[in-house]
Every structure is written in C-alpha cells, then in structure tokens.
Amino acid sequence: MTNENIKNPSLPHFNHLLGIEKLSLTHVNYLIKKSTEWFEKNKIQANKYDLLRGKVQINLFFEPSTRTQSSFELAGKRLGADVINMSLKQSAVQKGETLVDTAVTLNAMKPDLLIVRHSSAGASELLSQKVDCAVINAGDGSHEHPTQAILDTLTILRHKKTIQGLKVAICGDILHSRVARSNIILLSMLGANISIVAPETLLPRYINSYKVKIFKDMKEGIRDADVVMMLRLQNERMLSSYIPSAREYFRFYGLDEEKLSFAKKNAIVMHPGPMNRGVEIDTSVADNVQSVIKDQVEMGVASRMAILEILANR
C-alpha cells in the first residue's frame, strides 16, 4: 500500500464526507491509512475506546439499511460515542416535516456527527449546509455511497495488496447504483482499470464521462478480471421495466461459475449486499473461496470507525 508514509496530512476542507468526488488523493490515502489501523486493532481484539466520549452521533436513515446502519452504530459505540438511531418511521417527516426543518431541529440538539441515508441525491449535502456538525453521506439516491467505496477499496487491498493496474469489473445495475459511482471514482483515482458490464437499459448517461470500458457481454467484460464486483438489482428505484425478467437477467448478467471462469483464477468476488441469490449471483459463487463478501462487512466497521474519529475531531 502506498499510504504508510503519510503521517498526519493537513485536511483543511475535510469537514464532511459527502462523496468520493469531493476528496483529493491525500484525503483518500489518509482514510485508507486510518481504516487499516482500526482493522488491525479490531482483528486483535474488538475493544471499546473512549475517543468519542461525550460526542453525540445521530444515524438518520430515511431508507432501509442493515449493514450500513448497524456498522455505523457499532463503530460509534466502540469509539465511545452516544449513538441515536432514527428511521423514517420515527421522524416527523412522516407528518409532513421538510428535510430542512428536520435538520434545524436536529441541529438544536447539538450533535457532533450526523450520518444520513436518503432516497434523494444531494440530501446529505443540503443537510451539511443547515447543521453545525459533521455530516456523513451513507447513501443519497443513486448519487454516491462514499463509505461503501472506502470499505470496498480496503477489502481489495487486503487481498491484492495494491489497486494500481488491477482490472476491476463492476457488473449489473449501474444506472441506479450509488455504490458503482463511488467505486468508479475511487478505484480509478487509485489506478485501477475499470470495466463496466450491464445491459443498455441499466447504463447511466454519466458513464461516458469516466475512463471506463463498457461491455454488454458478461463473459467478455470479466475476462481476466482481478476483481468482480456484483451490484444489487434495485427494483425499488425502477419506475418502469428495465429487464425482461429476473430469470432472463440472471441468464445474461448473473454471476455463476461458468461466467466467473473467464476472470483470473485468483479473482475475488464482491457484492455490497443485500444479495439476491439466483438473480445477481449464484449461491455456489457467493459462498465459494473467491468470495470476500463477509470481509466487506468486517471492513465496514473499521472504515467507519476511522471516518467517525476523523470527523468528530475536525
């Protein structure tokens, strides 16, 4: 890894984590360094620390989440923060309150960290303009999911030692995926060669603005790949029919052993979860030795501990 020599870089504009696109390479390397440190500490023993004692962390999730919300909660508690979980059902938005009014209300409680997931792109950035605390984007619509990209990068580094020169195939529902966008930006920044594999109907307009290779054929797209990153088919964001059927989608774009055989023999398989087995990925692949999906979950806690520590002391 190229980050060992970075001691304590000056991060004057690192007041929030709203997207990978807003980060410099120095920011990214610092995040990777701190995340790696927490991963090593957690691997030895998952202790509880008091680095965030007296700090208030609010997890404000307007969309369902298992991995992201629980890992942010665990990360905050391990660091000693007072963690409050709020969902859409618990918020006054259900009664007609606007997002801005919610922000003003929460700001009056003087939290130190606000983690936000929302169905609208730009929601976290809007909140960051209305509150005095640090805001972390835990996913805003189809825009970005920066903490997922960071933990994915850590997972790849753990298994491949470097990002530079790797062929990473990102496959599936690119159109609706905030995970895809953040990973394309971050992995490209670190020197990966990105291949995008998707049907025409699931390719966003922005894709041509990035230096990626686009494939409609799954086998060609993952040929000689070092990393095969599958994406969830996001039916909840689809306002019309983008695929003929789940069975047809799996036939052409679901990852099974036959398609995986076109990647390198030591390729790793990733998925941000939740997985739709038999639609995006076959069980025989999801659970085989090449799968690092469980490692991604483990890296999620470490990376979010690093992010919380940095932003709580901004």
Summary of the structure (lengths in Angstrom):
residues: 314
radius of gyration: 19.2
end to end distance: 25.3
largest distance: 55.9
contacts: 1073
relative contact order: 0.16
helix: 43%
strand: 17%
